[in-house]
Every structure is written in C-alpha cells, then in structure tokens.
Amino acid sequence: MARVRVFNETTYPDPADDSEWMLCFQWCRYLYDEDGMEDENGYRFIWKRPKKEGGSLQAARGQARIPSIAVIEKLIAKAKEEGWGGYDADEQSTFSLEIVAPFVVGSPKNNANQLAAELVSLTDRHGGTVIEPHDSPSTATSFRRRCVNMLDDESSLEEEVEELKKKYPDTRFVLKVERWSPEA
C-alpha cells in the first residue's frame, strides 16, 4: 500500500472547472508502507470528481482513462511551462539542506520566523519537506531545520542557497546530495 504526496498538478480542462470531472497530471512522491520498499517519485494521471460530488480523487487501481494523446500533450506541455515537467525520477538525485541559525526572533539581521517561511517556500518549489527538531522552543539554543527530498538540478538549488546565505549571514547552510540515482 502507498500513500501519495502531490507536489505539482495541472488539470484538463484548463482552466480547472470544479463543476465537472477533471483529468489531473501530477508529480508525486509515493510513500510505501511495506518494509524494505523505498519511497520514490514519479508522475501520474488521475481523475478528480466534481466538487458537488466531493472533489475527491478517483482511484482506479493505477488506471486513468485518457481521452486522447492531444490531452496528454497539453498536460505535459503545461507542466513543462510551469517548470516541473522535465523531471526524471530514475535519473534524479534528491537534495537536503541543513540550517542552523541563532535563535533570534524579530531581529532585522536574522529573523527566525522569516527564515522558517522562506524554507517552507523553498521546499515547496522543489518538492521537499521541512523537518523540525524535537527540541522544545523554551530550551532551543538555535534555530535548526532540515529540508529533505528536494528535487531539481544542483545549480538551481545552489543559487537559491547562496541568496539565503547573503540574506542570513550568521546562519549555516549545508546543501547535500541525499541519494544518487542507481545509474550515477
């Protein structure tokens, strides 16, 4: 059994009309419950019910009826225009970013709340997740976060991390490759 976390989605018809069935093209992370199965990323097509019928996804045992090749091409073209249609999960590495900053709230030099919001935005753009430590806020001596499972080319992430380093000079940012693809 797998749960699915959707990072990106485009729909047909476009613009989305929640009063009718919509075909969705999604970039997802498959989170497997079975022991020994590694989570993986990939694309899928799935139908979404009209809002008046609850707007839920129609699980069809891995199948989604596709009306035409033209519809597939439109959805893929839109995904490429939005910047997420060129991923190859079998060829892609995932990246993590470790952040340690002084625990200062409201300081113009390093505002932990603002940094936290920027990290959420960064991970959303790259399909990742922010992990917070288990320290209680009252005992924390520094702001620590880990952004994991981010996807993109390394140079794009490096550029964004360099911008964060300039904005938060007293913060340590460490970008790492989490996992190379089997072919790498």
N, C-alpha and C positions, 0 to 999 in steps of 0.2 A: 504494500500500500504506500502511496506517496501523497504528500501534501504539495501544493504548488504555490510559490510566491511569484506574483506577476510584477515585473519591473517596468515593462513598456507595453503599450497596446495601441493598435489602430483598428478602426472598425469599418465595415461596409453595411449599409450605405454610409457615406460621408457627406455632410456632417451627420454624426450619430443622431438617430431619431429613436428615443426610448419608447415610442408607442408601437414599434414593430420589432420583429426579430432582427438581431444584428450578428453578422459574422465577425469575430474578433481574431486578429493575428497578434500573438503575444510573444514576448521574450520573457522567459521564466526561469526560475530555479526549482528543480524537482527535489523535494526533501523526503528521502526514503526512510521508512520506519524500520525496515529489516536490518538486522545486524550484518555487517560486512558490506553493505551497499553504500557507496559513496554518493553524496548529493551531486547533482550535475545540472548544468544549464542547457537550455535549448529553446527552440521555437515551437509554437503550436497554433493550430486553428481550432476555435471552439465557438459555439453559438451561445448567445445571451438572449434570454427570454425578454419579451416586452415588459416595461415597468409595471403595467397593470396586472401582469402575471407574476410579479415578484422580482423581476430583473435578475434572476439567478442564472448561473451558467448551466448549460445542458450537457451533462456528462454522458457521453455515448460510447463508452468503452474504447476510447482512443480514436474515435472516428468523428469526423465532421464532414457533412456533405458540402462540397464546394460547387457553386453554381456554374462557374466557368473559369478557364485559365485567365481570362481578362480580369476577373475579380482578384485572383491570386496576384497577378502582376500589379494591379492597383495598390493592393495592401502592402506588398513588398516595396514598391516604389515609394509609398508614403513613409514606411519605416526607414528606408534609406535617407529620405529627405530629413527626417527627424533625428538622424544620426545613430540609430541603433539597428539598422537593417543589414549591416555588414559583419556582424559578429559570427564567429565560427567557434562553437563551444569545444570542439575537438582539438582546435589549434590554439586556444586562448589560455593564457595564464591568468590567474587571479592575483590581486594585489592586496596587501594590508598596509595600513598606515597607523603607526603608534604615535600618540600625542601625550606629552607631559608638559603641563604649564603650571605656573604659580597659581594658587587658588585665590584669585582676586576677582571680586565682583564689583562692577561699576567703575573700575579704573579705566581711563581712556587708553592707557598703554596696553592693557591686556584684560579684556572683559570676558570672563569665563562663559557667561550666558551667550554673548555674541559668538564666541568661538564654537560653542556647542551647536548653535543654529547653523553656522557655516559648515560644520562637519556633517550634519544631517543632510544639508543641501548637496554637499559633495558626494556622499554615499548614494543619495537618490539618483543623481545624474549618472553614476557608474554602477548602479545595480547592487550596491553593497548594503551592509548593516553596521550600525554603530553599537559597540558593546561597551557598557559601563562597568567599572569595577564594583566589587561588593562592599567597598568602604562606605561607612555611613558619612553623610555630609558633615556631621559635627566633628568627626575625627580625621577627615581628609586633610592632608597637608599640601596636596597638589591636585590639579585638575587632570585626570587621566581618562583617556578614551582609546579605543581601538576600532578602526574602521576595517571591516573584513569583506572578502568576496567581491571586491570591486573589479570591474571589467573595463578594459579599454587598452589602447596601446600605452606603453610605459611613458613615452614622451609627453603625451597629453596629461597624464596624472602628475608627472614631474613638474610641468609648467604650473599646474594649479597649486601644488605643494610649495613651489618657490614663491608664489604670490602670498600664500599663507605665512611663510617664513618672514617675508618683508613686513606683513601686517602685524605679526605677533613675534617680535624679535627675541623675547625671553622664553619662548616655547620651543621644546624639542620635538621635531617631526622626523620620523623614520619610515620611509617607504620601502617595502619589501615585496619580492615576488613570493607568493604563498605556495604556488604549485605550478610546475611546468607541465605542459601537455605531454602525453606519452611519446609523441614524436620528437620532442625537443631534446 
